[in-house]
Amino acid sequence: MSSFNNLIEAGKISADTPDKKEAVFKVVPESEVLDPSKLYAYSISKGDIKILIDSDTKLISQNDLDSVSDDLAIDFGELLEIEF
């Protein structure tokens, strides 16, 4: 999910400073750039829904990314224990 932040940041830069679009597209292909105003990210845990987009930066919150990654790693470990 953190790679989405790269695509969102590319969208922010290209929208806010059109003269930098060419430089942005050298790093992130134009077809992959995301418009932050059209992106939503949520976490659903135990029936609770949490918005993951930081209202100030318009990026997916790093703390939330870390938390989700930790939870996924635990789940993956449990699945491996079941498999083997």
ZABAMAR-21405 format. One record per atom (N, C-alpha, C, O): residue in three letters; x, y, z. Coordinates in steps of 0.2 Angstrom, whole numbers, padded with zeros to 4 digits, always signed. Layout:
N
ALAXYZ ...
This chain:
84
MET+0004-0006+0000 MET+0000+0000+0000 MET+0004+0006+0000 MET+0002+0012-0002 SER+0010+0006+0003 SER+0014+0012+0003 SER+0016+0014-0004 SER+0017+0020-0005 SER+0016+0010-0009 SER+0018+0012-0016 SER+0012+0017-0018 SER+0013+0021-0023 PHE+0006+0016-0016 PHE+0001+0021-0017 PHE+0002+0028-0016 PHE+0001+0033-0019 ASN+0006+0029-0010 ASN+0008+0036-0008 ASN+0012+0039-0013 ASN+0012+0045-0015 ASN+0017+0035-0017 ASN+0021+0038-0022 ASN+0016+0040-0028 ASN+0017+0045-0031 LEU+0011+0036-0029 LEU+0007+0038-0035 LEU+0002+0044-0033 LEU+0001+0048-0037 ILE+0000+0044-0027 ILE-0004+0050-0025 ILE+0001+0056-0025 ILE-0002+0061-0027 GLU+0007+0056-0022 GLU+0011+0062-0022 GLU+0013+0064-0029 GLU+0013+0070-0030 ALA+0014+0059-0034 ALA+0015+0061-0041 ALA+0008+0065-0043 ALA+0009+0070-0047 GLY+0003+0063-0041 GLY-0004+0066-0043 GLY-0004+0073-0040 GLY-0006+0078-0044 LYS-0002+0074-0034 LYS-0002+0080-0031 LYS+0002+0085-0034 LYS+0000+0091-0035 ILE+0008+0083-0035 ILE+0013+0088-0038 ILE+0011+0090-0045 ILE+0012+0096-0047 SER+0009+0085-0049 SER+0007+0087-0056 SER+0001+0091-0056 SER+0000+0095-0061 ALA-0004+0091-0051 ALA-0009+0095-0051 ALA-0008+0102-0049 ALA-0010+0107-0051 ASP-0004+0102-0043 ASP-0002+0108-0040 ASP+0003+0113-0044 ASP+0003+0119-0044 THR+0008+0109-0047 THR+0013+0113-0051 THR+0014+0110-0058 THR+0018+0105-0059 PRO+0009+0111-0063 PRO+0009+0109-0069 PRO+0016+0109-0073 PRO+0017+0105-0077 ASP+0020+0114-0071 ASP+0026+0115-0075 ASP+0031+0109-0073 ASP+0037+0108-0076 LYS+0030+0105-0067 LYS+0034+0100-0065 LYS+0031+0093-0068 LYS+0034+0088-0066 LYS+0026+0093-0072 LYS+0023+0086-0074 LYS+0028+0082-0077 LYS+0029+0076-0076 GLU+0032+0085-0082 GLU+0037+0081-0086 GLU+0042+0078-0081 GLU+0043+0072-0082 ALA+0044+0081-0076 ALA+0049+0078-0072 ALA+0045+0072-0068 ALA+0048+0067-0066 VAL+0039+0074-0065 VAL+0036+0069-0062 VAL+0035+0062-0066 VAL+0036+0057-0063 PHE+0033+0063-0072 PHE+0031+0057-0077 PHE+0038+0053-0078 PHE+0037+0048-0081 LYS+0044+0056-0077 LYS+0050+0053-0078 LYS+0051+0048-0072 LYS+0054+0042-0073 VAL+0048+0049-0067 VAL+0048+0045-0061 VAL+0042+0040-0060 VAL+0043+0034-0059 VAL+0036+0043-0062 VAL+0030+0039-0061 VAL+0027+0040-0068 VAL+0025+0045-0070 PRO+0026+0034-0072 PRO+0022+0035-0078 PRO+0015+0038-0077 PRO+0012+0037-0072 GLU+0014+0043-0082 GLU+0008+0047-0082 GLU+0001+0042-0081 GLU-0003+0044-0077 SER+0001+0036-0084 SER-0004+0032-0083 SER-0005+0029-0076 SER-0010+0026-0075 GLU+0000+0029-0072 GLU+0000+0027-0065 GLU-0002+0032-0060 GLU-0003+0030-0054 VAL-0002+0038-0062 VAL-0002+0044-0057 VAL-0010+0044-0054 VAL-0014+0043-0058 LEU-0011+0045-0048 LEU-0017+0045-0045 LEU-0019+0052-0043 LEU-0015+0056-0040 ASP-0026+0053-0044 ASP-0029+0060-0042 ASP-0031+0059-0034 ASP-0035+0055-0033 PRO-0028+0062-0030 PRO-0029+0061-0023 PRO-0037+0063-0021 PRO-0039+0060-0016 SER-0040+0067-0025 SER-0047+0069-0024 SER-0051+0063-0025 SER-0057+0063-0024 LYS-0049+0058-0029 LYS-0053+0052-0031 LYS-0051+0046-0028 LYS-0053+0040-0030 LEU-0047+0046-0023 LEU-0044+0040-0019 LEU-0047+0040-0012 LEU-0046+0045-0009 TYR-0049+0034-0010 TYR-0051+0033-0004 TYR-0048+0026-0001 TYR-0047+0022-0005 ALA-0046+0026+0005 ALA-0043+0020+0008 ALA-0046+0020+0015 ALA-0046+0024+0019 TYR-0048+0014+0016 TYR-0051+0012+0023 TYR-0048+0006+0026 TYR-0045+0002+0022 SER-0049+0005+0032 SER-0047-0001+0036 SER-0053-0003+0040 SER-0057+0001+0043 ILE-0054-0009+0039 ILE-0060-0012+0043 ILE-0057-0018+0047 ILE-0054-0022+0045 SER-0059-0017+0054 SER-0056-0021+0059 SER-0061-0022+0064 SER-0064-0017+0068 LYS-0064-0028+0065 LYS-0068-0030+0071 LYS-0075-0025+0070 LYS-0077-0023+0075 GLY-0077-0024+0064 GLY-0083-0020+0063 GLY-0082-0013+0063 GLY-0087-0009+0061 ASP-0076-0010+0064 ASP-0074-0003+0064 ASP-0071-0001+0057 ASP-0067-0005+0055 ILE-0074+0004+0055 ILE-0071+0007+0048 ILE-0067+0013+0050 ILE-0070+0018+0053 LYS-0061+0014+0047 LYS-0057+0019+0049 LYS-0054+0022+0042 LYS-0052+0018+0038 ILE-0055+0028+0041 ILE-0052+0032+0035 ILE-0044+0032+0036 ILE-0042+0034+0041 LEU-0041+0030+0031 LEU-0033+0030+0031 LEU-0030+0036+0028 LEU-0024+0037+0029 ILE-0034+0040+0024 ILE-0031+0046+0021 ILE-0030+0051+0026 ILE-0035+0053+0029 ASP-0024+0054+0027 ASP-0022+0059+0031 ASP-0025+0066+0028 ASP-0024+0067+0022 SER-0029+0069+0032 SER-0033+0075+0029 SER-0028+0081+0027 SER-0030+0085+0023 ASP-0022+0081+0030 ASP-0017+0087+0029 ASP-0013+0085+0023 ASP-0012+0089+0018 THR-0010+0079+0023 THR-0006+0077+0017 THR-0009+0074+0011 THR-0006+0074+0006 LYS-0015+0072+0012 LYS-0019+0068+0007 LYS-0016+0061+0005 LYS-0017+0058+0000 LEU-0011+0059+0009 LEU-0008+0053+0008 LEU-0011+0047+0013 LEU-0014+0049+0018 ILE-0009+0041+0012 ILE-0011+0036+0017 ILE-0007+0036+0023 ILE-0001+0036+0022 SER-0010+0037+0029 SER-0006+0038+0035 SER-0001+0033+0036 SER-0002+0027+0036 GLN+0006+0035+0037 GLN+0011+0030+0038 GLN+0010+0025+0044 GLN+0011+0019+0044 ASN+0007+0028+0049 ASN+0006+0024+0055 ASN+0000+0019+0054 ASN+0001+0013+0056 ASP-0005+0021+0050 ASP-0010+0016+0048 ASP-0007+0010+0043 ASP-0009+0005+0044 LEU-0002+0013+0039 LEU+0001+0008+0034 LEU+0005+0003+0038 LEU+0004-0003+0037 ASP+0009+0005+0043 ASP+0013+0001+0047 ASP+0008-0004+0051 ASP+0010-0010+0052 SER+0003-0002+0054 SER-0002-0006+0058 SER-0005-0011+0054 SER-0005-0017+0055 VAL-0007-0009+0048 VAL-0010-0014+0043 VAL-0005-0019+0041 VAL-0007-0025+0041 SER+0001-0017+0039 SER+0006-0022+0037 SER+0008-0027+0043 SER+0009-0033+0042 ASP+0008-0024+0049 ASP+0009-0029+0055 ASP+0004-0034+0055 ASP+0005-0040+0056 ASP-0002-0032+0055 ASP-0008-0036+0055 ASP-0008-0041+0050 ASP-0009-0047+0051 LEU-0006-0039+0044 LEU-0006-0044+0038 LEU+0000-0049+0039 LEU-0001-0055+0037 ALA+0005-0047+0042 ALA+0011-0051+0043 ALA+0009-0057+0048 ALA+0011-0062+0047 ILE+0005-0055+0053 ILE+0003-0059+0058 ILE-0002-0064+0055 ILE-0001-0071+0056 ASP-0006-0062+0051 ASP-0011-0067+0048 ASP-0007-0071+0043 ASP-0009-0077+0043 PHE-0002-0069+0040 PHE+0001-0073+0035 PHE+0005-0078+0039 PHE+0005-0084+0037 GLY+0008-0076+0044 GLY+0012-0081+0049 GLY+0007-0087+0051 GLY+0009-0093+0051 GLU+0001-0085+0053 GLU-0004-0090+0055 GLU-0006-0095+0050 GLU-0007-0101+0051 LEU-0007-0092+0044 LEU-0008-0096+0038 LEU-0002-0101+0037 LEU-0004-0107+0035 LEU+0004-0099+0037 LEU+0009-0103+0036 LEU+0010-0109+0041 LEU+0011-0115+0040 GLU+0008-0107+0047 GLU+0008-0112+0053 GLU+0002-0117+0051 GLU+0004-0123+0052 ILE-0003-0115+0048 ILE-0008-0120+0047 ILE-0006-0125+0041 ILE-0007-0131+0041 GLU-0003-0121+0036 GLU+0000-0125+0030 GLU+0005-0130+0032 GLU+0005-0136+0029 PHE+0009-0129+0036 PHE+0015-0133+0038 PHE+0014-0136+0045 PHE+0018-0140+0047 
